[in-house]
Amino acid sequence: MAALPPPLRHLVVVLGDQLDRHSPAFDAFDPTQDRVWMAEVAEESTQVWSGQPRIAMFLAAMRHFADALRGEGFPVDYRRLDDPGNRGTLANELGATLARLRPAAVVLVQPGEWRVREALRAVATGAGVPLDEREDRHFLCSLAAFQRYAQGRSGLVMEHFYRAMRRRHRVLMDGDAPAGGAWNFDADNRAAFGRNGPGFLPPPANFPPDATTQEVIALVRTRFAGHPGRLDAFAWPVTRTQALQALDAFVAERLPLFGHWQDAMWGGEPWLYHAQLSAALNLKLLDPREVIARAEAAYRAGDVPIACAEGFIRQILGWREYVRGIYWREMPTYLERNALGAHADLPPWYWTGETDRACLRDTITQTLDLGYAHHIQRLMVTGLYALLLGVEPRQVHAWYLAVYVDAVEWVELPNTLGMSQFADDGLLGSKPYVASGQYIARMSDHCRHCRFRPAERTGETACPFTTLYWDFLARHAERFATHPRLHAQVQDQARLPDAERAAIALRADAIRRGQA
């Protein structure tokens, strides 16, 4: 008579954005008593209409991570999307596994999405299996520490949080003073390329798909053929080794000029001097500590100017940690915020790129091709247009969560609803990031290749950004009349002749109806 297998102690759940070999999920892991559980399910690609590059990024990285665990001797219970009888949701798959294996406990590191956390908690409770939910050590500020930081403050300001994090973690500090004599070098980091463009650019880190990734690409093309996006150019890092190679390439080739050009755009140039590391960070193939340390070491060695190192580190140590704290402090009601009362539908061409607005066409086409756009393209092109148009924030959120390979809700939602759409009424950002088409003309070459004129507010050739910008100021004049960072723009709008303000309103209405 065959011996019965030993009882299972821990079923260790690893989600698609938790691909960290040093995760607390593996603390005291015993391969003779414990088992890793991973599942690919359709719901994670359909609860928003996920783009093909995003789906492929997650699935390829998950399969490589599972293979690496098996190579170390970890028993892995892995459910593939195309397995017969796949139940389609994390909750259903986990529930079936708990019924089959009856572990003494489920181990779960804090998920990156409120919806997923609540679903998995409910499954464990329903199955009567204790849930050991562990703090995510990937982040430098725990959720409890952020709550303590926020407690009793009349307002939260990212810059203040960032400085506290610099002091606490001794990053870019010379004794008690900030390295370089200032906390923030943003004023040095807003340059445009000028009329001749960026010139020579180092080639991006590129990782041709191996057999595992090719298998995923074929699956995504078949299973999600109707989803937006393309996979012809898929070359993202999907393993820890590749992510480290991408980090090496960025520090050596792009970081020395990143800060100076970080806000610049140029048609047909998606990468410029940006890091392309956010997906690897958000899937946890990279640890933020090692990324920050590499950037600081390059500055200390004299290879990178302080403005470039500080600007990059601020995005990780400051902004990334800050938005996570905001997300978990404000959910689940944060998702419903709509402070400006925006209810328009997202234009359908956001899913195709088929528009006569050159900057939007370039950014959206690039996004669909690569699953990527840098932060100014997201904030001041696609996000700005949706804000000025008055699109319902939840629709904007669903688009951003769907199309970008680095999109996990804890980071995407606050950036979209708060920073981009001002739907949280200034909780995250101190002002709406509104501008006319002249901002895009200054920071890119897009307007040279567009039929619209950024300096014109009315008429058939008036830039839609410019028309909608002045219309936005008029529609929200009362709200922002005394705003310290926007009142001057509101006053400028009020000084326009009555006839011009009426013409702006008429053209803005035509734009919103898709007739201009």
Buried (B, 14 or more C-beta within 10 A) or exposed (E): EEEEEEEBBBBBBBBBBBBBBEBBBBEEBEEEBBBBBBBBBBBBBBBBBBBBBBBBBBBBBBBBBBEBBEEEEBBBBBBBBEEEEBBBBBBBBBBBBBEEBEBEBBBBBBBBBBBBBBBBBEBBEEBEBEBBBBEBBBBBBBBEBBEEBBEEEEEBEBBBBBBEBBEEBEBBEEEEEBBBEBBBBBEBBBBBBEEEBBEEBEEBBEBEBEEBBEBBBEBBBEBBEEBBBBBEBBBBBBBBEBBBBBBEBBBBBBBBBBBBBBBBBBBEBBBBBBBBBBBBBBBBBBBBBEBBEBBBEBBEEEBBBBBBBBBBBBBBBBBBBBBBBBBBBBBEEBBEBBBBEBEEEBBEBBBEBEBEBBBBBBBBBBBBBBBBBBBBBBBBBBBBBBBBBBBBBBBBBBBBBBBBBBBBBBBBBBBBBBBBBBBBEEBBBBEBBBBBBBBBBBBBBBBEEBEBBBEBBBEEEBBBBBBBBBBBBBBBBEBBEEBEEBEEBBEEBEEBEEEEBEBBBBBBEEBBEEEB
